[in-house]
Amino acid sequence: MDAREIQVPAGTIRYREAGTGPAVVFVHGYLVDGRLWDGVAEALAGRFHVVVPDLPFGAHKVPMAPDAALDAPGLATIIDDFIAALGLEDVTLVGNDSGGAVSQVLVSRRPTRVSRLVLTNCDTYENFPPGIFKAMPPVAKLPGGMWAMAQPFRIPAVSRRAFSAFTKSGARDDLVADWTGAALSDRALMRDLAKVTAGLDKRFTLAAAAALRGTRFPLLLVWAPRDKYFPMAGAERLAADVGGAKLVQVPDSATFVPLDQPQAVASHIADFAPSP
């Protein structure tokens, strides 16, 4: 895929793209980057224009503007601005983890350029952030709080263990080190990570779900059924609330379905997106 960068009002977004045809834009989540989607994007590049940005979820390499809003609505605006800056239309947006939450916020605002949404395991309704991670936003709001929470990730074994819960196949050690190391080596990136963490709040996913309820926005949910953080119940609830939504299960995977089962995810997206 070709590596590029583009300016949006909040700052610089690095991204990669390949292929021609209908546009598919991938949204990763917290403390990872677009490489989460490599296997899926490569499988689709022969039929679609795949666009894989590295968004400011804490593992990005270029700090955002100091005044950039990086809560869920702010990140949704950045994605919308990114799509507009590339001149894309009729976009199929694909989200995972907290990127799925942000994608829900974006489509709930009736965007003009996004016409379909695919969600893999992600935050929904009250489950944003999930489980034990609910303790993180209050700490991130404290002076030095994010810096203190990040320090254990200087130890490679700690980082690897933290990420092991999100994938059955395992994330490469070099990816984990790169994802967790960015903010530890740059004060401006740590500032961005603190903003993102402080902005994880269920009121945003609840508002998005309320706005989508009863609509027929084209929605596909591609879900690992035994995910400890994002259980099937959330996907089933959202599918029931959004008329016409389709829910498919992808077994033998965890939260990072794109890493665990890239071919299956790509196949479901290809069936859902517009025909080339």
Residue pairs with C-beta under 8 A, 6 or more apart in sequence:
1 16
1 17
1 18
1 41
1 42
1 45
1 50
1 52
2 16
2 17
2 18
3 14
3 15
3 16
4 14
4 15
4 16
4 17
5 12
5 13
5 14
5 15
5 62
6 12
6 13
6 15
6 82
6 85
6 86
7 13
7 85
8 78
8 81
8 82
8 85
9 65
9 81
10 56
10 64
10 65
10 68
10 69
10 74
10 77
10 78
10 81
11 56
11 62
11 63
11 64
11 65
11 68
12 62
13 53
13 54
13 55
13 56
13 62
13 78
13 82
14 53
14 54
14 60
14 61
14 62
15 34
15 51
15 52
15 53
15 54
15 82
16 34
16 41
16 51
16 52
17 49
17 50
17 51
17 52
18 41
18 42
18 45
18 49
18 50
19 44
19 45
19 46
19 47
19 48
19 49
19 50
20 49
21 47
21 48
21 49
21 276
22 48
22 49
22 90
22 92
22 273
22 274
22 275
22 276
23 48
23 49
23 51
23 88
23 89
23 90
23 91
23 92
24 41
24 44
24 48
24 49
24 50
24 51
24 91
24 92
24 94
24 269
24 273
25 51
25 53
25 79
25 82
25 83
25 88
25 91
25 92
25 93
25 94
26 34
26 36
26 37
26 40
26 41
26 50
26 51
26 52
26 53
26 94
26 95
27 53
27 55
27 79
27 93
27 94
27 95
27 96
27 99
27 100
27 102
27 103
28 34
28 36
28 37
28 54
28 55
28 57
28 96
28 97
28 99
29 36
29 57
29 95
29 96
29 97
29 98
29 99
29 100
29 101
29 122
30 57
30 58
30 97
30 98
30 99
30 129
30 196
30 197
30 200
31 57
31 58
31 59
31 179
31 180
31 193
32 57
32 59
32 97
32 175
32 179
32 256
33 54
33 55
33 57
33 59
33 60
33 178
33 179
34 52
34 53
34 54
34 55
35 175
36 96
36 256
36 258
36 259
37 52
37 94
37 96
37 258
38 52
38 262
39 258
39 259
39 262
39 263
39 266
40 94
40 258
40 262
40 265
40 266
40 269
41 50
41 52
42 262
43 262
43 263
43 266
43 267
44 50
44 266
44 269
44 270
47 270
47 276
48 92
48 270
48 273
48 276
49 88
51 86
51 88
53 79
53 82
54 60
54 61
55 75
55 78
55 79
55 99
56 64
56 68
56 70
56 75
56 78
56 192
56 196
57 75
57 98
57 99
57 196
58 182
58 183
58 189
58 192
58 193
58 196
58 197
59 178
59 179
59 180
59 182
59 183
60 182
60 189
60 192
61 182
61 189
63 186
63 188
63 189
63 191
63 192
64 70
64 78
64 192
66 188
66 191
68 74
68 78
68 192
68 195
69 77
69 195
69 199
70 192
70 195
70 196
70 199
71 195
71 196
71 198
71 199
71 200
71 201
71 204
72 98
72 101
72 102
72 105
72 128
72 199
72 200
72 201
72 204
72 205
73 105
73 204
74 199
75 102
75 105
75 196
75 199
76 102
76 103
76 105
76 106
76 109
79 93
79 102
79 103
79 106
80 106
80 109
80 111
80 113
80 114
83 91
83 111
83 113
83 114
84 113
88 113
89 113
90 113
90 115
90 274
91 113
91 114
91 115
91 116
92 114
92 115
92 116
92 117
92 118
92 269
92 272
92 273
92 274
93 103
93 106
93 107
93 114
93 116
93 117
93 118
94 103
94 117
94 118
94 119
94 120
94 269
95 101
95 102
95 103
95 104
95 117
95 118
95 119
95 120
95 122
96 119
96 120
96 121
96 122
96 255
96 256
96 257
96 258
97 121
97 122
97 123
97 166
97 230
97 255
97 256
98 122
98 123
98 128
98 129
98 200
99 122
100 119
100 120
100 121
100 122
100 123
100 124
101 122
101 123
101 124
101 128
101 204
101 205
101 208
103 117
103 119
103 122
104 117
104 119
104 122
104 124
104 205
104 208
104 209
104 212
105 204
105 205
105 207
105 208
106 114
107 114
107 117
107 208
107 212
107 217
108 207
108 208
108 209
108 211
108 212
109 211
115 218
116 218
116 219
116 220
116 272
116 273
116 274
117 217
117 218
117 219
117 220
118 219
118 220
118 221
118 222
118 268
118 269
118 272
119 219
119 220
119 221
119 222
119 235
119 238
120 221
120 222
120 223
120 224
120 250
120 257
120 258
120 265
121 223
121 224
121 227
121 229
121 230
121 235
121 254
121 255
121 257
122 230
123 129
123 130
123 205
123 230
123 234
124 205
124 209
124 230
124 234
124 235
124 237
124 238
125 202
125 205
125 206
125 209
125 234
125 237
125 238
126 202
126 205
126 206
127 202
127 205
127 230
127 234
128 200
128 201
128 202
128 204
128 205
129 136
129 137
129 200
130 229
130 230
131 228
131 229
133 200
136 149
136 197
136 200
137 197
137 198
137 199
137 200
137 201
139 145
139 146
139 148
139 149
140 146
140 149
140 194
140 197
140 198
141 198
145 194
146 190
146 193
146 194
146 197
146 198
147 190
147 194
149 197
150 180
150 183
150 184
150 190
150 193
152 158
153 159
153 162
153 180
153 181
153 184
154 184
156 173
156 176
156 177
159 176
159 177
159 180
160 173
160 176
162 180
163 171
163 176
163 179
164 170
164 171
165 228
165 229
165 254
165 255
166 229
166 254
166 255
166 256
167 253
167 254
167 255
167 256
167 259
167 260
168 252
168 253
168 254
168 260
169 253
169 259
169 260
171 256
171 259
182 189
183 189
183 190
183 192
183 193
184 190
209 238
209 241
212 219
212 238
212 241
212 242
213 241
213 242
214 241
214 243
215 242
215 243
216 242
216 243
216 244
217 242
218 244
218 272
219 238
219 239
219 242
219 244
219 245
219 246
220 245
220 246
220 247
220 248
220 268
220 269
220 272
221 235
221 238
221 239
221 245
221 246
221 247
221 248
222 248
222 250
222 257
222 264
222 265
222 268
222 269
223 230
223 232
223 235
223 247
223 248
223 249
223 250
223 257
224 249
224 250
224 251
224 253
224 254
224 255
224 257
224 260
224 261
225 232
225 249
225 250
225 251
226 251
226 254
227 254
227 255
228 254
229 255
230 255
232 249
235 247
236 247
238 245
239 245
239 246
239 247
246 272
248 268
250 257
250 260
250 261
250 264
250 265
250 268
252 260
252 261
253 260
253 261
254 260
257 265
258 265
